[in-house]
Amino acid sequence: MTITSAPAETPPTAPGRRLGRVALTVLIWLLIVPALLSAIVRVSGWDRGPLVQLLAYTPYVAAWSVLPMVLALATRRWPAAAVGLAVVLAFALLVAPRAIPGGRGPSTGVRLNVMSSNLLFGGADPAQIVGLVREHDIEVLAVQEFTTDGKLALAKAGLEDLLPYTSFADEAGASGSGLYSRYPITGAGHRRMGGGFLQAYATVQPPHAEPVLVESAHPRAPSDLGLNGLWRSDLAEEPGTGPDGTPRILLGDFNATLDHAPLRRLVARGYRDAGVATGQGLTPTWPYFEHRGIPWVTLDHVLVDKRIGVRDISVHRITNSDHRAVLAGLTVPAAQLPA
């Protein structure tokens, strides 16, 4: 006869420990669900109401979404871990490509250096802007929030000695716009967008190159819920481009990031984003003045026709402006030799 001992009973889980496990599970889900909802909104392109402004911070949500996934994996909450991993992968597909260089476009042609700067009601430091133009051999400059006082300050600082050809649409407040060029321009003019802002444009003729049509972009900002419709319609109103006609460069303060569907639709109408092409698509450009506590986002862009290549891009802080200036080295089509 074999005598065996009775199996030991598993000690009951202490109520406090069980409550702690439940609390941790709830916490993990509370961290995952907002990120999941953000990913769903971003994928669906549902830019409505307060979501317009919140979507600008998608890269921050993407970084934060890693935390609950790791926590769920470490504590073996497998359902939460699976959902968290799906959210992280979704954000990786949506956000990470902006940090990976690629799609620069043509590499042969004529170099053209361009710059865009929002002047914040014309008050940005004119000497600094002129210094950047001189130091980086800028050939075309687009400015937004371009006032008459700002125009006079830039002239006094010597900008027109460097870039003598102009297309001006200066106006009080935030609605003015302007273009400066080292090379002759034709067809200078401006359009008033539905949101009320002006956009200066002109066709620039660089030496040994095909002409390019340049426009200083500034859609209305979705600064409150009542302006969301104007912001959306302004982005839809921006000119597209294609394989025929004069190649376009659209640069400026778009008041939108690539997490906003209206800007993505604009890029899809024949453009490449110079920041994305160089792996700098997440480099922030706003806010840098008078907006303490707001996370930095990428509102300023250089969009170029698919026939134009992108060499490099950089951003620079401008004193007394809430936007960083964006500088890009482009490759525009060379002029066709006569047969």
Backbone torsions as a table, in degrees:
resi	resn	phi	psi	omega
1	MET	NA	127.8	-178.5
2	THR	-99.7	130.0	179.5
3	ILE	-105.2	123.1	177.9
4	THR	-116.8	151.3	178.9
5	SER	-82.2	149.1	178.7
6	ALA	-68.2	142.1	179.3
7	PRO	-60.2	141.6	179.6
8	ALA	-70.4	139.5	178.3
9	GLU	-79.2	139.6	176.6
10	THR	-70.9	126.1	-178.1
11	PRO	-64.8	138.4	-179.9
12	PRO	-63.1	145.0	177.6
13	THR	-69.0	130.8	179.4
14	ALA	-60.7	141.0	-179.6
15	PRO	-55.5	-39.2	-179.1
16	GLY	-65.7	-38.9	179.7
17	ARG	-67.9	-41.3	179.0
18	ARG	-63.1	-40.8	178.3
19	LEU	-63.6	-37.7	178.2
20	GLY	-64.5	-39.6	179.0
21	ARG	-64.9	-41.8	178.1
22	VAL	-63.6	-43.0	-179.7
23	ALA	-61.9	-40.4	179.0
24	LEU	-65.1	-41.2	178.0
25	THR	-61.6	-45.7	178.5
26	VAL	-60.9	-42.2	179.9
27	LEU	-60.8	-44.7	-179.1
28	ILE	-60.6	-44.6	179.1
29	TRP	-66.1	-35.9	177.3
30	LEU	-64.4	-28.6	176.4
31	LEU	-80.5	-33.7	-176.7
32	ILE	-77.1	-42.5	-171.5
33	VAL	-58.9	-46.5	178.1
34	PRO	-59.7	-39.8	177.8
35	ALA	-65.3	-39.4	177.7
36	LEU	-62.2	-45.6	179.6
37	LEU	-64.1	-39.3	177.9
38	SER	-62.1	-43.0	178.9
39	ALA	-63.5	-40.1	179.5
40	ILE	-63.6	-44.7	179.0
41	VAL	-63.0	-43.1	-179.8
42	ARG	-63.4	-44.2	-179.5
43	VAL	-66.4	-38.6	-177.4
44	SER	-76.3	-16.7	-178.5
45	GLY	69.7	31.6	-174.8
46	TRP	-88.7	77.7	180.0
47	ASP	-86.5	88.4	-177.2
48	ARG	-137.9	148.5	174.2
49	GLY	53.3	-141.2	-179.2
50	PRO	-66.5	-13.6	179.2
51	LEU	-65.5	-24.1	179.1
52	VAL	-57.7	-50.3	-179.8
53	GLN	-71.5	-39.3	-178.1
54	LEU	-64.1	-34.4	-178.8
55	LEU	-63.5	-24.0	178.3
56	ALA	-61.1	-23.2	-176.1
57	TYR	-99.7	19.9	179.5
58	THR	-54.4	-42.4	178.8
59	PRO	-58.6	-32.4	177.9
60	TYR	-70.3	-40.5	177.4
61	VAL	-64.2	-38.9	178.8
62	ALA	-59.8	-44.2	179.3
63	ALA	-66.6	-40.5	-178.9
64	TRP	-67.8	-29.9	-176.4
65	SER	-64.2	-18.6	178.7
66	VAL	-67.5	-33.7	-175.5
67	LEU	-60.1	-54.7	-179.5
68	PRO	-65.9	-29.7	176.8
69	MET	-63.8	-47.0	179.4
70	VAL	-63.4	-40.5	179.7
71	LEU	-64.4	-41.0	178.7
72	ALA	-65.9	-41.4	178.6
73	LEU	-64.8	-43.5	-176.8
74	ALA	-65.5	-29.2	-177.8
75	THR	-105.6	9.6	174.7
76	ARG	59.4	38.7	169.7
77	ARG	-89.8	83.3	-167.5
78	TRP	-63.7	-42.5	176.8
79	PRO	-60.4	-43.9	178.5
80	ALA	-65.8	-38.6	179.0
81	ALA	-62.7	-39.9	-179.9
82	ALA	-64.6	-44.9	178.7
83	VAL	-66.3	-42.8	179.5
84	GLY	-61.2	-40.5	178.2
85	LEU	-64.8	-40.5	178.0
86	ALA	-61.8	-40.2	178.9
87	VAL	-65.3	-44.9	179.7
88	VAL	-61.3	-43.8	179.2
89	LEU	-63.9	-40.0	178.7
90	ALA	-61.6	-46.4	179.1
91	PHE	-65.4	-35.6	178.0
92	ALA	-60.6	-41.8	178.9
93	LEU	-68.7	-32.6	-176.4
94	LEU	-82.2	-35.0	-169.2
95	VAL	-108.4	-43.5	-172.2
96	ALA	-57.5	-36.4	-178.9
97	PRO	-56.6	-23.5	179.6
98	ARG	-70.7	-16.8	179.8
99	ALA	-102.7	7.3	-178.3
100	ILE	-117.1	115.3	-179.0
101	PRO	-59.7	144.5	177.7
102	GLY	164.3	153.0	179.1
103	GLY	72.2	37.9	-178.6
104	ARG	-71.9	-17.3	178.9
105	GLY	84.5	-162.6	-175.0
106	PRO	-57.0	140.1	178.6
107	SER	-108.3	-5.3	178.1
108	THR	-111.0	138.5	-178.4
109	GLY	148.7	-151.3	-176.6
110	VAL	-111.3	130.6	178.8
111	ARG	-70.7	138.8	175.0
112	LEU	-138.1	121.2	-179.5
113	ASN	-96.9	124.1	-177.7
114	VAL	-123.0	160.2	-178.8
115	MET	-148.2	145.8	174.5
116	SER	-129.9	140.1	179.5
117	SER	-148.5	126.3	171.7
118	ASN	-84.8	124.7	-170.6
119	LEU	-90.5	0.0	-179.5
120	LEU	51.1	76.3	-179.8
121	PHE	58.4	31.2	176.8
122	GLY	78.8	4.1	-172.7
123	GLY	-94.1	0.7	-179.1
124	ALA	-62.6	151.1	-176.1
125	ASP	-61.9	109.8	-176.4
126	PRO	-67.0	-35.9	-179.1
127	ALA	-65.1	-36.2	179.3
128	GLN	-68.6	-40.3	178.0
129	ILE	-63.7	-45.7	178.5
130	VAL	-63.3	-37.9	177.8
131	GLY	-62.2	-41.1	177.4
132	LEU	-65.3	-41.3	178.8
133	VAL	-59.4	-44.2	-178.4
134	ARG	-71.0	-47.1	-174.9
135	GLU	-65.1	-37.4	-174.9
136	HIS	-103.5	12.7	174.7
137	ASP	54.9	44.5	-179.1
138	ILE	-69.7	133.7	-178.0
139	GLU	-107.7	-24.0	176.4
140	VAL	-137.3	128.6	179.9
141	LEU	-122.3	129.4	173.1
142	ALA	-110.4	135.3	179.3
143	VAL	-127.6	147.3	176.5
144	GLN	-123.9	165.6	-172.4
145	GLU	51.2	51.3	-171.3
146	PHE	-97.7	106.2	-179.6
147	THR	-99.5	168.7	177.2
148	THR	-65.0	-39.3	176.8
149	ASP	-63.5	-39.4	177.3
150	GLY	-64.5	-39.2	178.0
151	LYS	-62.1	-44.5	-179.8
152	LEU	-65.9	-37.4	179.3
153	ALA	-66.3	-40.5	178.5
154	LEU	-66.5	-38.8	177.8
155	ALA	-64.1	-43.2	179.1
156	LYS	-63.0	-32.0	179.0
157	ALA	-78.4	-6.3	174.7
158	GLY	97.9	15.7	-176.7
159	LEU	-63.5	-40.3	-175.9
160	GLU	-73.3	-13.1	170.8
161	ASP	-71.0	-31.4	180.0
162	LEU	-89.3	-38.1	-176.7
163	LEU	-128.4	82.7	-169.2
164	PRO	-79.7	-15.6	-176.6
165	TYR	-97.6	130.5	-168.7
166	THR	-137.4	156.4	169.2
167	SER	-135.8	107.3	-171.2
168	PHE	-108.0	138.6	169.8
169	ALA	-141.3	58.2	-177.5
170	ASP	-76.4	146.4	-176.3
171	GLU	-161.2	150.7	179.7
172	ALA	-63.7	150.0	178.2
173	GLY	86.0	-145.3	-174.8
174	ALA	-100.4	-1.1	-167.7
175	SER	-90.1	-10.9	-175.2
176	GLY	-76.3	164.3	-175.7
177	SER	-154.0	156.5	178.9
178	GLY	-159.6	159.0	174.8
179	LEU	-131.7	138.4	173.2
180	TYR	-123.4	141.7	-179.1
181	SER	-140.0	144.4	172.9
182	ARG	-75.6	-23.7	-172.5
183	TYR	-111.5	159.5	-178.3
184	PRO	-56.8	146.6	178.9
185	ILE	-124.9	156.4	173.5
186	THR	-133.6	163.7	175.8
187	GLY	62.0	32.3	-179.9
188	ALA	-65.5	139.1	179.3
189	GLY	-175.6	-169.7	177.3
190	HIS	-154.4	158.9	175.6
191	ARG	-125.4	145.0	173.6
192	ARG	-98.9	120.0	-178.9
193	MET	-73.3	163.9	-179.7
194	GLY	-59.1	-29.1	178.3
195	GLY	-77.6	-5.9	176.0
196	GLY	104.7	-12.7	-178.6
197	PHE	-83.4	150.2	177.9
198	LEU	-95.2	146.8	175.0
199	GLN	-129.3	112.5	178.1
200	ALA	-78.4	146.1	178.4
201	TYR	-146.7	162.3	176.7
202	ALA	-169.6	157.7	172.8
203	THR	-95.9	122.1	-176.2
204	VAL	-101.5	138.4	179.7
205	GLN	-113.9	88.2	175.9
206	PRO	-69.7	150.5	178.0
207	PRO	-63.8	140.4	176.8
208	HIS	64.3	17.9	-177.8
209	ALA	-132.3	162.0	170.5
210	GLU	-70.6	149.8	176.2
211	PRO	-63.3	152.9	177.1
212	VAL	-130.4	141.4	179.0
213	LEU	-95.0	118.3	-174.9
214	VAL	-114.0	136.8	178.8
215	GLU	-135.9	137.3	177.8
216	SER	-87.7	108.3	-171.9
217	ALA	-89.7	137.8	176.1
218	HIS	-159.5	76.3	173.3
219	PRO	-63.9	158.6	178.5
220	ARG	-61.9	141.0	179.2
221	ALA	-79.2	141.2	175.1
222	PRO	-83.1	57.2	-172.7
223	SER	-73.6	-17.5	170.1
224	ASP	-148.1	167.5	-172.4
225	LEU	-60.4	-31.4	-178.4
226	GLY	-69.1	-16.2	-178.1
227	LEU	-99.8	-2.6	-177.2
228	ASN	-58.8	-40.6	-179.4
229	GLY	-64.5	-41.2	178.3
230	LEU	-65.7	-41.0	177.6
231	TRP	-58.2	-46.5	-178.1
232	ARG	-65.9	-44.0	-178.3
233	SER	-70.3	-33.3	176.8
234	ASP	-63.5	-43.5	178.3
235	LEU	-64.8	-36.5	177.2
236	ALA	-68.6	-26.9	-178.1
237	GLU	-80.9	-16.0	179.5
238	GLU	-59.7	143.7	-175.9
239	PRO	-69.9	137.0	172.0
240	GLY	-86.6	-176.1	178.7
241	THR	-147.3	173.5	-177.3
242	GLY	-162.9	-170.9	-175.1
243	PRO	-73.9	-13.7	-178.7
244	ASP	-110.0	160.1	178.4
245	GLY	82.7	-173.1	-177.3
246	THR	-74.3	129.6	177.2
247	PRO	-59.5	144.6	-176.0
248	ARG	-112.7	148.4	167.8
249	ILE	-126.3	122.9	-179.3
250	LEU	-119.8	112.9	-174.2
251	LEU	-139.8	147.4	179.1
252	GLY	153.3	-158.3	178.6
253	ASP	-94.0	102.7	-176.1
254	PHE	-87.4	-4.7	-177.9
255	ASN	50.2	35.3	-178.9
256	ALA	-158.0	149.2	172.0
257	THR	-105.8	173.6	178.7
258	LEU	-75.1	2.5	169.8
259	ASP	-88.6	-1.6	175.4
260	HIS	-97.0	125.6	-176.9
261	ALA	-58.5	-40.0	-179.9
262	PRO	-60.0	-36.2	177.7
263	LEU	-72.4	-38.9	177.6
264	ARG	-62.6	-37.6	177.9
265	ARG	-65.8	-37.3	177.2
266	LEU	-63.8	-46.9	179.0
267	VAL	-58.9	-37.3	-178.6
268	ALA	-68.3	-11.3	179.7
269	ARG	-89.4	39.4	171.0
270	GLY	106.8	8.3	-176.2
271	TYR	-110.9	165.0	164.1
272	ARG	-124.4	143.0	177.7
273	ASP	-87.3	121.8	-175.1
274	ALA	-63.0	-34.2	178.1
275	GLY	-64.9	-44.8	178.4
276	VAL	-64.4	-41.8	-177.8
277	ALA	-59.9	-31.0	-177.7
278	THR	-101.1	5.6	-178.2
279	GLY	76.8	16.8	-180.0
280	GLN	-111.9	24.2	-174.7
281	GLY	-71.0	-10.3	176.9
282	LEU	-106.5	4.7	178.8
283	THR	-68.3	119.6	-174.3
284	PRO	-73.9	150.7	179.0
285	THR	-126.6	-7.4	-177.1
286	TRP	-155.0	147.5	-3.2
287	PRO	-100.1	149.7	-178.6
288	TYR	-130.8	18.2	-179.0
289	PHE	-167.5	127.6	173.8
290	GLU	66.6	13.8	-179.8
291	HIS	-133.1	56.2	-175.8
292	ARG	-65.1	140.7	176.8
293	GLY	90.0	-8.0	178.6
294	ILE	-92.4	127.6	179.2
295	PRO	-61.4	147.5	-179.5
296	TRP	-73.8	140.9	178.3
297	VAL	-138.2	170.9	-175.5
298	THR	-104.6	95.3	-178.5
299	LEU	-103.3	-19.2	-175.8
300	ASP	-102.3	134.8	-172.9
301	HIS	-140.5	155.7	167.9
302	VAL	-117.1	110.0	178.6
303	LEU	-104.1	128.5	-177.3
304	VAL	-124.8	146.2	173.2
305	ASP	-52.0	145.6	-179.7
306	LYS	-60.5	-17.9	177.3
307	ARG	-81.0	-3.9	-178.8
308	ILE	-109.4	134.3	178.8
309	GLY	-93.9	163.0	179.3
310	VAL	-118.2	124.6	179.6
311	ARG	-95.0	-50.9	-176.7
312	ASP	-159.5	167.1	178.7
313	ILE	-151.6	149.1	176.8
314	SER	-151.3	158.2	177.4
315	VAL	-124.2	150.0	-173.5
316	HIS	-141.9	134.8	178.3
317	ARG	-68.3	135.2	177.5
318	ILE	-117.9	124.0	179.3
319	THR	-61.3	136.2	178.8
320	ASN	67.4	23.9	170.8
321	SER	-130.2	143.9	178.5
322	ASP	-86.6	-3.0	177.3
323	HIS	-114.6	142.7	169.6
324	ARG	-79.2	145.0	174.8
325	ALA	-73.4	143.9	178.5
326	VAL	-113.2	126.5	179.4
327	LEU	-117.8	137.5	-179.3
328	ALA	-140.1	136.9	171.1
329	GLY	-96.5	120.2	-175.2
330	LEU	-114.5	164.6	172.2
331	THR	-121.0	108.5	-179.1
332	VAL	-97.9	156.3	-176.9
333	PRO	-59.9	135.7	176.3
334	ALA	-71.2	152.6	178.4
335	ALA	-64.8	140.2	178.5
336	GLN	-75.6	130.2	177.6
337	LEU	-72.0	140.9	179.5
338	PRO	-62.6	143.5	-178.5
339	ALA	-67.5	NA	NA
